[in-house]
Amino acid sequence: MDKVLDSIVIGGGQAGLASGYHLQKKGLQFLILEAGKQATGSWPLYYESLKLFSPTRFSSLPGMKFPGIPDQYPSREEVIHYLESYRKKFELPVRTNQKVVLVEKENGFFRIQTGSGDIYQTKTIINATGSFHSPFTPDIKGQENFRGQILHSSEYRNPEGFANQRILIVGRRNSAVQLAIELSEYSRTSLVVRQPVQLVKQRVWGQDLHFWIRVIGLDTFPFWRFGKEVPIPGGAADLGDYKERIAARKPDQLPMFTSFYSDGVIWSDGKREVVDTVIFATGYQVNLPYLKPIGALDSEGIPLQVAGISTSVPGIYYVGLEGQRSFSSATLRGVGPDAQFVVKRILRYLKN
């Protein structure tokens, strides 16, 4: 592609679509490059029973309300349908099957190469990819000798095939708790944690927690302006009877095991237990190798940025990083304000 665009958005999920909305609103020439077959991010790959922990009324992208009952929590399928409808409504220019493999800078412009061999040129880049394809799994002693099944939560889809197993789920946040509660209906399942699960009460004084987060300003408080990291909660949202289920030990909670052996795990007291499956709900890590050649990442591969603006490569921006500008930055409700902030900075950059 010979034409030099104002901006290219890498990633066609919620962060990419929100970025496209604001770029379009400002009349900029842009494209959204999506590695997959559709512009729905990683949502089709999440486990089937997934529900947002924010209600419908607080789960919208800019310009289009999330349909449905305001106080219900959208399902995975509802989010996928919403993202598809969003792209169609605003006729956002998305090109699918365009996995970015390399970014270079020459003659003041960025040159983007995709796995299909296509080349794009642009004045600015918004990286809006998630980290779903880079799951973090800790390296635990004896893991290579374990003859059972080890999964990351990103590989889990539904309880089929797990009936009557002994299952350990490592983690204490939303995904870990949701999976453990679901699987405990079919198998003997335990949450394995370093600290007990902290369930955040979802409704306070008749309002969803997210209402109060907005009222007190935590959802948008600019911690980054004061050189502080945005606090990310370590607990899980109580989306129903979670508190009662955990109190009833279905699932129960156990302190982290020390190592694996061929048939299971070894606990801190030296006891061995036969285990069929271990699922790590231990989160994800940023993986943007295509930005390394231009110096956009630190030695550990983390973007050098403040509030979504690259501090090492002028013209590089980010939307969708956890804690980027606020408590809600990596969520459906948070990517819109962050995209708007970034696009304003792009306009300033293009005028200079």
C-alpha positions as CSV (number, residue, x, y, z in Angstrom):
1,M,0.0,0.0,0.0
2,D,1.7,3.2,-1.2
3,K,-0.6,5.7,0.5
4,V,0.6,7.1,3.8
5,L,-2.2,7.1,6.3
6,D,-2.7,9.4,9.3
7,S,-2.9,6.4,11.7
8,I,-3.0,2.6,11.7
9,V,-4.6,0.8,14.6
10,I,-3.1,-2.6,15.4
11,G,-5.9,-4.8,16.8
12,G,-9.6,-4.9,16.1
13,G,-11.0,-5.8,19.5
14,Q,-12.7,-3.4,21.9
15,A,-9.7,-1.1,22.2
16,G,-9.1,-1.0,18.4
17,L,-12.8,-0.3,17.6
18,A,-12.9,2.5,20.2
19,S,-9.8,4.0,18.7
20,G,-11.3,3.8,15.2
21,Y,-14.4,5.6,16.4
22,H,-12.5,8.6,17.6
23,L,-10.1,8.6,14.6
24,Q,-13.2,8.6,12.3
25,K,-14.9,11.3,14.4
26,K,-11.8,13.6,13.8
27,G,-11.8,12.9,10.1
28,L,-8.5,11.1,10.0
29,Q,-7.5,8.6,7.4
30,F,-6.8,5.3,9.1
31,L,-7.1,1.5,9.0
32,I,-7.6,-1.1,11.7
33,L,-5.5,-4.3,11.2
34,E,-6.9,-7.4,12.9
35,A,-4.9,-10.6,13.1
36,G,-8.1,-12.8,13.3
37,K,-11.0,-13.5,11.1
38,Q,-13.3,-10.9,12.8
39,A,-13.1,-7.7,14.7
40,T,-14.2,-9.1,18.0
41,G,-10.8,-9.3,19.8
42,S,-10.3,-12.4,21.9
43,W,-13.9,-12.7,23.0
44,P,-14.7,-15.8,20.8
45,L,-11.8,-17.6,22.5
46,Y,-12.8,-17.0,26.1
47,Y,-14.6,-19.7,28.1
48,E,-18.2,-20.1,27.2
49,S,-19.8,-19.2,30.5
50,L,-17.9,-15.9,30.9
51,K,-19.8,-12.9,32.1
52,L,-18.6,-9.3,32.5
53,F,-18.3,-8.2,36.0
54,S,-19.6,-4.8,35.0
55,P,-23.4,-4.5,34.2
56,T,-24.8,-3.5,30.8
57,R,-25.2,0.2,31.8
58,F,-21.5,0.5,32.4
59,S,-20.2,-1.7,29.5
60,S,-20.5,0.5,26.4
61,L,-18.0,1.7,23.8
62,P,-18.3,5.3,22.7
63,G,-21.2,6.3,20.6
64,M,-23.3,3.1,21.0
65,K,-25.0,1.8,24.2
66,F,-24.7,-1.8,25.0
67,P,-28.2,-3.2,24.5
68,G,-30.1,-5.1,27.2
69,I,-31.3,-4.9,30.8
70,P,-29.2,-2.2,32.5
71,D,-28.4,-4.1,35.6
72,Q,-27.6,-7.5,34.1
73,Y,-24.1,-8.7,33.4
74,P,-23.5,-9.4,29.7
75,S,-22.4,-12.9,28.5
76,R,-19.5,-13.6,26.2
77,E,-21.9,-14.1,23.3
78,E,-23.6,-10.8,23.9
79,V,-20.3,-9.0,23.9
80,I,-19.3,-10.6,20.6
81,H,-22.6,-9.6,19.0
82,Y,-22.2,-6.1,20.4
83,L,-18.7,-5.7,18.9
84,E,-19.8,-7.0,15.5
85,S,-22.7,-4.5,15.5
86,Y,-20.5,-1.7,16.6
87,R,-18.1,-2.2,13.7
88,K,-21.0,-2.4,11.2
89,K,-22.8,0.7,12.6
90,F,-19.8,3.0,12.2
91,E,-18.5,1.2,9.1
92,L,-15.0,1.1,10.6
93,P,-12.3,0.2,8.0
94,V,-11.1,-3.2,9.4
95,R,-8.8,-5.5,7.5
96,T,-8.8,-9.0,8.9
97,N,-6.2,-11.8,8.8
98,Q,-3.5,-9.1,9.0
99,K,-1.2,-10.1,11.8
100,V,1.5,-7.5,12.3
101,V,5.0,-9.0,12.3
102,L,7.3,-6.0,12.0
103,V,7.2,-2.2,12.5
104,E,10.0,-0.1,11.1
105,K,10.4,3.7,10.8
106,E,11.9,5.3,7.7
107,N,11.8,8.8,6.3
108,G,9.6,9.9,9.2
109,F,6.9,7.3,8.6
110,F,6.1,3.9,10.0
111,R,6.2,0.9,7.8
112,I,4.1,-2.0,8.9
113,Q,4.5,-5.5,7.6
114,T,1.9,-8.3,8.2
115,G,2.3,-12.1,8.1
116,S,0.4,-12.2,4.8
117,G,3.1,-10.0,3.2
118,D,1.1,-6.8,3.0
119,I,2.9,-3.5,3.7
120,Y,1.3,-0.4,5.1
121,Q,2.6,3.1,5.7
122,T,1.4,5.5,8.4
123,K,2.3,8.6,10.3
124,T,1.2,7.2,13.6
125,I,0.3,3.9,15.2
126,I,-2.1,3.0,17.9
127,N,-1.3,-0.4,19.4
128,A,-4.6,-1.8,20.6
129,T,-3.8,-5.5,20.9
130,G,-4.8,-7.4,24.1
131,S,-2.5,-9.9,25.8
132,F,-4.8,-13.0,25.5
133,H,-2.4,-14.7,23.2
134,S,0.5,-14.4,25.7
135,P,-0.8,-16.2,28.8
136,F,1.5,-16.3,31.9
137,T,2.1,-19.6,33.5
138,P,4.5,-19.8,36.4
139,D,7.4,-22.3,36.2
140,I,6.9,-24.7,39.2
141,K,9.4,-27.3,40.2
142,G,8.6,-30.8,38.8
143,Q,6.2,-29.5,36.3
144,E,7.9,-31.3,33.4
145,N,7.3,-34.6,35.2
146,F,3.6,-34.2,35.8
147,R,1.6,-36.8,33.7
148,G,-1.7,-35.0,34.2
149,Q,-3.1,-32.1,32.3
150,I,-1.8,-28.5,32.7
151,L,-3.8,-25.7,31.1
152,H,-4.0,-22.0,31.2
153,S,-7.4,-20.5,31.7
154,S,-7.2,-19.1,28.2
155,E,-7.4,-22.7,26.9
156,Y,-10.5,-23.6,28.9
157,R,-13.9,-23.5,27.1
158,N,-16.5,-25.5,29.1
159,P,-16.8,-28.3,31.7
160,E,-17.1,-31.1,29.1
161,G,-14.4,-33.7,29.6
162,F,-13.6,-32.7,33.2
163,A,-16.3,-34.8,35.0
164,N,-15.2,-36.7,38.1
165,Q,-11.7,-35.3,38.0
166,R,-9.5,-33.8,40.8
167,I,-8.9,-30.3,39.6
168,L,-6.8,-27.5,41.0
169,I,-7.2,-23.9,39.8
170,V,-4.4,-21.6,40.6
171,G,-5.5,-17.9,41.0
172,R,-7.9,-15.7,43.0
173,R,-9.3,-13.2,40.6
174,N,-12.5,-13.2,38.4
175,S,-11.5,-16.0,35.9
176,A,-10.2,-18.3,38.6
177,V,-13.3,-18.0,40.8
178,Q,-15.8,-18.3,37.9
179,L,-14.0,-21.4,36.5
180,A,-13.7,-23.0,40.0
181,I,-17.4,-22.5,40.7
182,E,-18.4,-23.9,37.3
183,L,-16.2,-27.0,37.5
184,S,-17.1,-27.7,41.2
185,E,-20.5,-28.8,39.8
186,Y,-18.8,-31.6,37.9
187,S,-15.5,-32.4,39.7
188,R,-13.7,-32.1,43.1
189,T,-12.3,-28.7,42.5
190,S,-10.1,-26.4,44.7
191,L,-8.9,-22.9,44.3
192,V,-5.1,-22.8,45.0
193,V,-4.1,-19.4,46.3
194,R,-1.3,-17.5,48.1
195,Q,-3.9,-15.4,49.8
196,P,-7.6,-16.1,50.4
197,V,-10.0,-15.0,47.7
198,Q,-11.4,-11.5,48.4
199,L,-14.9,-11.2,47.0
200,V,-15.9,-7.7,46.2
201,K,-19.6,-7.0,47.0
202,Q,-21.2,-6.2,43.7
203,R,-24.1,-4.2,45.0
204,V,-23.8,-1.5,47.7
205,W,-26.8,0.4,48.9
206,G,-28.9,-0.8,46.0
207,Q,-26.3,0.3,43.3
208,D,-23.8,-1.8,41.4
209,L,-20.2,-1.3,42.6
210,H,-19.3,0.4,39.3
211,F,-21.8,3.2,40.1
212,W,-19.9,4.1,43.3
213,I,-16.5,3.7,41.5
214,R,-17.6,6.4,39.1
215,V,-19.2,8.6,41.8
216,I,-16.0,8.8,43.9
217,G,-13.9,9.2,40.7
218,L,-11.7,6.1,41.1
219,D,-12.7,4.9,37.6
220,T,-11.1,7.9,35.9
221,F,-8.7,9.3,38.6
222,P,-5.4,10.2,36.8
223,F,-2.9,8.4,39.0
224,W,-0.4,8.6,36.2
225,R,-0.3,12.4,36.5
226,F,1.3,12.0,39.9
227,G,3.8,9.4,38.9
228,K,1.9,6.6,40.6
229,E,0.7,3.3,39.3
230,V,-3.0,2.8,38.8
231,P,-4.2,0.3,41.5
232,I,-5.6,-2.9,40.1
233,P,-7.9,-4.9,42.4
234,G,-6.7,-8.3,43.4
235,G,-10.1,-9.8,44.2
236,A,-13.1,-11.1,42.3
237,A,-16.5,-9.7,41.8
238,D,-19.3,-11.6,43.6
239,L,-21.7,-12.1,40.6
240,G,-24.3,-14.2,42.4
241,D,-23.9,-16.8,45.2
242,Y,-20.1,-16.9,45.0
243,K,-19.7,-16.0,48.7
244,E,-22.0,-18.7,49.8
245,R,-20.4,-21.3,47.5
246,I,-16.9,-20.6,48.7
247,A,-18.1,-20.5,52.3
248,A,-19.6,-23.9,51.7
249,R,-16.2,-25.1,50.3
250,K,-17.6,-25.7,46.9
251,P,-15.0,-24.9,45.7
252,D,-12.6,-24.9,48.7
253,Q,-9.4,-22.9,49.0
254,L,-6.0,-24.4,49.6
255,P,-2.6,-22.7,50.0
256,M,-0.2,-23.0,47.0
257,F,1.5,-26.3,46.5
258,T,5.3,-26.4,46.4
259,S,5.9,-28.6,43.4
260,F,4.6,-31.3,41.1
261,Y,5.4,-35.0,41.0
262,S,4.4,-37.5,38.3
263,D,0.9,-38.1,39.5
264,G,0.0,-34.8,41.2
265,V,1.2,-32.1,43.5
266,I,3.2,-31.9,46.7
267,W,1.7,-29.6,49.4
268,S,3.8,-27.4,51.8
269,D,3.5,-30.0,54.6
270,G,5.1,-32.6,52.3
271,K,1.9,-34.5,51.5
272,R,1.3,-35.7,48.0
273,E,-2.0,-35.7,46.3
274,V,-3.1,-37.3,43.0
275,V,-4.4,-34.6,40.6
276,D,-5.9,-34.9,37.1
277,T,-5.8,-31.3,35.9
278,V,-4.2,-28.0,37.0
279,I,-5.6,-24.8,35.5
280,F,-3.5,-21.7,35.8
281,A,-5.7,-18.6,35.9
282,T,-2.6,-16.5,36.4
283,G,-3.2,-13.7,33.9
284,Y,-1.3,-12.5,30.8
285,Q,1.8,-10.6,29.8
286,V,2.4,-8.0,27.2
287,N,3.9,-9.4,24.0
288,L,4.7,-6.9,21.3
289,P,7.8,-8.2,19.5
290,Y,7.1,-6.2,16.4
291,L,7.7,-3.0,18.2
292,K,11.1,-4.0,19.6
293,P,13.2,-3.0,16.5
294,I,12.2,0.7,16.8
295,G,13.0,1.0,20.5
296,A,9.4,1.2,21.8
297,L,9.9,-1.4,24.5
298,D,12.1,-1.8,27.6
299,S,14.5,-4.7,28.2
300,E,11.6,-6.8,29.5
301,G,9.4,-6.1,26.5
302,I,7.1,-3.7,28.3
303,P,6.0,-0.6,26.3
304,L,7.8,2.6,27.3
305,Q,4.8,4.8,27.7
306,V,2.9,7.2,30.0
307,A,-0.9,7.3,29.7
308,G,-0.7,5.6,26.3
309,I,1.9,7.9,24.7
310,S,5.3,6.4,23.9
311,T,8.1,8.0,25.7
312,S,10.8,6.6,23.4
313,V,9.3,6.7,19.8
314,P,7.2,9.8,18.8
315,G,4.1,8.7,16.9
316,I,3.5,5.4,18.8
317,Y,0.4,5.3,21.1
318,Y,-1.4,2.6,23.0
319,V,-5.0,1.8,24.0
320,G,-6.1,-1.1,26.2
321,L,-3.1,-1.5,28.5
322,E,-4.1,-2.5,32.0
323,G,-3.9,0.5,34.3
324,Q,-2.9,2.7,31.3
325,R,-4.7,5.9,32.6
326,S,-7.3,4.6,35.1
327,F,-8.7,1.7,37.0
328,S,-10.9,0.8,34.0
329,S,-8.4,1.3,31.2
330,A,-8.4,-2.3,29.8
331,T,-12.2,-2.8,30.0
332,L,-15.1,-2.2,27.7
333,R,-16.1,0.9,29.6
334,G,-12.5,2.2,29.9
335,V,-11.1,2.0,26.4
336,G,-13.3,4.7,25.0
337,P,-12.0,7.6,27.2
338,D,-8.4,6.3,26.7
339,A,-8.9,6.2,22.9
340,Q,-10.3,9.8,23.0
341,F,-7.3,11.0,25.0
342,V,-4.8,9.3,22.6
343,V,-6.5,10.6,19.4
344,K,-6.3,14.1,20.8
345,R,-2.6,13.7,21.2
346,I,-2.3,12.3,17.7
347,L,-3.9,15.4,16.3
348,R,-1.4,17.5,18.1
349,Y,1.4,15.3,16.7
350,L,0.1,15.5,13.1
351,K,-0.1,19.3,13.3
352,N,3.6,19.7,14.3
